Amino acid sequence: MGKKKFAMSAQDVIGFIRLLEKNHIEVWIDGGWGVDALLGSQTRPHEDLDIAVRHRDTARIRSLLQERGYVEIPRDDSWLCNFVLGDKQGHCIDIHSFEFDPQGKCVFGVQYPFESLQGSGNIAGEAVKCITPEWMVKFHKGYTLDENDYQDVKALCDKFNIPLPEEYQVFLKK
């Protein structure tokens, strides 16, 4: 599961979102698929699907996916609020969970600002909730960047008229 390279298709992503919606679980798309949702088309293959969910829903998500053959994939950065579930076919869901207080302040889990979860996009013509363009760009900083990061951030900056962050300027000189 963890070693095999696999690409999550748009149909895989939509099927997963529908499963959660059918079970009354709100989900926001993050990561590479979140970028593509904002751009309105798939720009490259994605090995996994990154999602943001309320922490209170993680036990139900685990149960729904375990019924479909998913198991937790051990990773060095896994913790209660950030873990990956995968199946034998190579589908991987990277789950980031959080909880907000009534005022919209993140009080538990992955520190998503409330306003970051106000984005919308589409995957294969289906409307999805996702991280906003501005926050998607902000979240693509503070780690070792690669060409995919640059292409994702450049496309978002171009489409949404966001200044290219300083740490991406090095890619312009290549």
Residue pairs with C-beta under 8 A, 6 or more apart in sequence:
1 71
1 73
1 86
1 87
1 88
1 90
1 92
2 73
2 74
2 86
4 90
5 47
5 90
6 47
6 89
6 90
6 91
6 92
7 45
7 46
7 47
8 33
8 46
8 47
8 48
8 49
8 91
8 92
10 42
10 123
10 124
11 124
12 49
12 91
13 29
13 33
13 49
13 123
13 124
14 123
14 124
14 126
16 49
16 93
17 27
17 29
17 123
17 126
17 128
19 64
20 26
20 27
20 53
20 61
20 64
21 27
23 60
23 64
25 53
25 57
25 60
25 61
26 53
26 54
26 57
26 129
27 51
27 52
27 53
27 129
28 34
28 51
28 52
28 53
28 117
28 119
28 129
28 130
28 131
29 37
29 49
29 50
29 51
29 52
29 121
29 123
29 128
29 129
29 130
29 131
30 50
30 51
30 52
30 96
30 130
30 131
30 136
30 139
31 46
31 48
31 49
31 50
31 94
32 44
32 46
32 50
32 148
32 152
33 46
33 49
33 50
33 123
34 50
34 119
34 121
34 130
34 131
34 136
35 43
35 136
35 152
35 155
35 156
36 42
36 43
36 46
36 121
36 123
37 119
37 121
37 122
37 123
37 128
37 130
38 119
38 121
38 130
38 131
38 133
38 136
38 156
38 159
38 160
39 121
39 155
39 156
39 159
40 121
40 122
42 123
42 124
43 151
43 152
43 155
44 148
44 151
47 92
48 84
48 92
48 93
48 94
49 91
49 92
49 93
49 94
50 94
50 96
51 93
51 94
51 95
51 96
52 96
52 97
52 98
52 110
52 112
52 117
52 131
53 61
53 95
53 96
53 97
53 98
54 97
54 98
54 99
55 81
55 97
55 98
55 99
55 108
55 109
56 99
57 97
58 81
58 95
58 97
61 85
61 95
62 85
65 85
65 87
65 93
68 87
69 87
69 88
70 85
70 86
70 87
70 91
70 93
71 85
71 86
71 87
72 78
72 83
72 84
72 85
73 84
73 85
73 86
73 92
75 83
75 84
78 84
80 97
80 109
81 96
81 97
81 98
81 108
81 109
81 110
82 94
82 95
82 96
82 97
82 110
83 94
83 95
84 92
84 93
84 94
84 95
85 92
85 93
85 95
86 92
86 93
96 109
96 110
96 112
97 109
97 110
98 106
98 108
98 109
98 110
98 111
98 112
99 106
99 107
99 108
99 109
100 106
100 107
100 114
101 107
104 114
105 114
106 112
106 113
106 114
112 131
113 135
115 132
115 135
116 131
116 132
116 135
116 139
117 129
117 131
117 132
118 132
119 129
119 130
119 131
119 132
119 133
119 135
119 136
120 127
120 128
120 129
120 130
121 127
121 128
121 130
122 128
130 136
131 139
133 156
133 159
133 160
133 162
134 160
134 162
136 152
136 156
137 153
137 156
137 157
137 162
137 165
140 149
140 152
140 153
140 165
141 165
141 167
145 167
145 168
145 171
147 171
149 168
150 168
150 171
153 164
153 165
153 168
154 164
154 168
154 171
156 162
157 163
157 164
164 172
